[in-house]
Amino acid sequence: MPYLIETFDRDNAYDRRMELREEHLRYLETIAEKLLACGAKLSDDGETADGGIYLVDVDSRVEATALIEADPFYRGNLFREVKIQRWRKAYLNGKSYL
Protein backbone atom coordinates (compact mmCIF):
# COMPACT_ATOMS: atom_id res chain seq x y z
CA MET A 1 0.00 0.00 0.00
CA PRO A 2 1.32 3.44 -0.84
CA TYR A 3 2.53 5.88 1.79
CA LEU A 4 3.60 9.49 1.42
CA ILE A 5 6.62 10.46 3.49
CA GLU A 6 7.28 14.20 3.65
CA THR A 7 10.45 15.50 5.27
CA PHE A 8 11.36 18.98 6.45
CA ASP A 9 15.00 19.97 6.90
CA ARG A 10 16.30 21.75 9.97
CA ASP A 11 16.99 25.46 9.51
CA ASN A 12 20.29 26.28 7.81
CA ALA A 13 20.93 22.61 7.04
CA TYR A 14 21.96 22.90 3.39
CA ASP A 15 25.63 22.12 4.06
CA ARG A 16 24.65 19.06 6.11
CA ARG A 17 22.36 17.93 3.25
CA MET A 18 25.26 18.17 0.81
CA GLU A 19 27.57 16.22 3.17
CA LEU A 20 25.07 13.35 3.34
CA ARG A 21 23.82 13.47 -0.26
CA GLU A 22 25.99 10.76 -1.86
CA GLU A 23 25.30 8.29 0.95
CA HIS A 24 21.58 9.14 0.69
CA LEU A 25 21.57 8.48 -3.07
CA ARG A 26 23.31 5.11 -2.56
CA TYR A 27 20.63 4.22 0.01
CA LEU A 28 17.85 5.12 -2.45
CA GLU A 29 19.36 2.65 -4.92
CA THR A 30 18.96 -0.13 -2.33
CA ILE A 31 15.24 0.61 -1.87
CA ALA A 32 14.43 1.58 -5.47
CA GLU A 33 11.90 -1.25 -5.88
CA LYS A 34 9.81 0.31 -3.09
CA LEU A 35 9.94 3.87 -4.48
CA LEU A 36 7.00 5.02 -6.59
CA ALA A 37 8.54 8.49 -6.65
CA CYS A 38 11.10 10.39 -4.63
CA GLY A 39 12.69 13.80 -4.76
CA ALA A 40 13.70 17.00 -3.03
CA LYS A 41 11.40 19.94 -2.30
CA LEU A 42 13.05 23.06 -3.72
CA SER A 43 13.00 26.80 -3.16
CA ASP A 44 11.14 28.86 -5.78
CA ASP A 45 14.36 29.52 -7.67
CA GLY A 46 15.02 25.77 -7.86
CA GLU A 47 18.42 26.12 -6.22
CA THR A 48 18.01 25.03 -2.61
CA ALA A 49 16.48 21.83 -1.23
CA ASP A 50 14.89 21.96 2.21
CA GLY A 51 13.12 18.63 2.50
CA GLY A 52 11.77 15.83 0.38
CA ILE A 53 8.87 13.69 -0.73
CA TYR A 54 8.96 9.90 -0.87
CA LEU A 55 6.04 7.93 -2.31
CA VAL A 56 6.69 4.37 -1.23
CA ASP A 57 4.93 1.06 -1.76
CA VAL A 58 5.26 -0.87 1.50
CA ASP A 59 2.98 -3.11 3.55
CA SER A 60 2.56 -0.95 6.65
CA ARG A 61 3.27 2.32 8.42
CA VAL A 62 5.86 0.42 10.46
CA GLU A 63 7.72 -0.45 7.25
CA ALA A 64 7.43 3.15 5.97
CA THR A 65 8.85 4.40 9.27
CA ALA A 66 11.72 1.91 9.15
CA LEU A 67 12.47 2.90 5.56
CA ILE A 68 12.84 6.61 6.36
CA GLU A 69 14.69 5.97 9.62
CA ALA A 70 17.33 3.99 7.68
CA ASP A 71 17.93 6.91 5.30
CA PRO A 72 21.30 8.63 5.87
CA PHE A 73 19.50 11.98 5.85
CA TYR A 74 17.42 10.83 8.83
CA ARG A 75 20.34 9.14 10.60
CA GLY A 76 22.43 12.27 9.99
CA ASN A 77 19.89 14.42 11.86
CA LEU A 78 19.01 16.49 8.78
CA PHE A 79 15.25 16.53 9.37
CA ARG A 80 13.38 18.66 11.88
CA GLU A 81 10.11 16.85 11.03
CA VAL A 82 8.91 13.77 9.18
CA LYS A 83 5.26 13.15 8.27
CA ILE A 84 4.01 9.74 7.12
CA GLN A 85 0.51 9.25 5.70
CA ARG A 86 -1.33 6.64 3.64
CA TRP A 87 -1.76 7.74 0.03
CA ARG A 88 -4.28 6.80 -2.65
CA LYS A 89 -3.24 7.12 -6.28
CA ALA A 90 -5.82 8.99 -8.37
CA TYR A 91 -3.62 10.23 -11.22
CA LEU A 92 -0.02 9.46 -12.10
CA ASN A 93 1.80 10.67 -15.22
CA GLY A 94 -1.50 11.94 -16.63
CA LYS A 95 -3.21 8.56 -16.26
CA SER A 96 -6.34 8.16 -14.15
CA TYR A 97 -6.57 5.34 -11.61
CA LEU A 98 -10.08 6.24 -10.46
N, C-alpha and C positions, 0 to 999 in steps of 0.2 A: 504494500500500500504506500502511496506517495506521502512524503512529508516535506514541508517547507522549513528550512533552517535559515534564519536570518541572523547575521552577526553585525555587531556594532563595535568598531575599534575604540580603544581608549583615546582620550584627547592627546594630540601631539605624538601619535604613535607611528607616523609614516616611516621613520628610520627603522623602527623595530620590525615593521611589516617587511621592509626590504631585506633586512637581515635574515628573516625566516622564509622568504619567498621560495627559494629553490627547494628547500626541504618540504615545504607545503606542496609544491607542484609534484614532487616525487611521490608524496603521500596520495595525492589525487589519482595518480596513475594506478596505484594499488587498489583503489576503490572504484575505478572507472565504470565497472559493470553495474554499480549501484547508483550512479549519477545520471539523472534525467537531464539535468542542466546545472551549471555551476559558474559563478563569476563574481567579480568585484563590483561593488557599488561605487560609482565615481562622482566626483564634484562636477558641477555644471560645465566646466571647461574640459572635462575628460582627462585631467592630468593626475588627480590625486584620489586614491582609493581610501575609503574609511569604513569598510565593512564588506560583507558579501552575502550572496544568496546561494543556497544549495537546494536543489530539488532532488530528493533521493527516493529510491524505491527500496524500502526495507519492510520487514514484517511487523515492527512495533516501534513505539516511542522509545523504548529502552534501547533498541538497536540504533535509532537515529541519534540518541544521546551519546551512545558509545562511539559512533562514527565521528561526531564533531569533537568529542573529548580526546580522540586519538590524533586529531589534526595538529601539526606543529604550531599553527597559529594559536590554537587554544592552549596547548601545553606551554607555549612561549608567553602566555599572559597578554596576548595582543587585544583580546576582546574585553570590553566593559560590560557587554550584555549579549546573550544568545537567546533567541526565541525559536521554539520548535512547535509546529502546528501541522495537523493533518491537512492534506491538500487534495482537491478534486480537480482533475483535468477536464476543462470544458473546451478549450481551443489550444492547439499547439502547432506552430508553423503554418498558421492559416487554415488548419483542418479542424473541423468540429468533432467533438467526441460526445456530444449531447444525445 
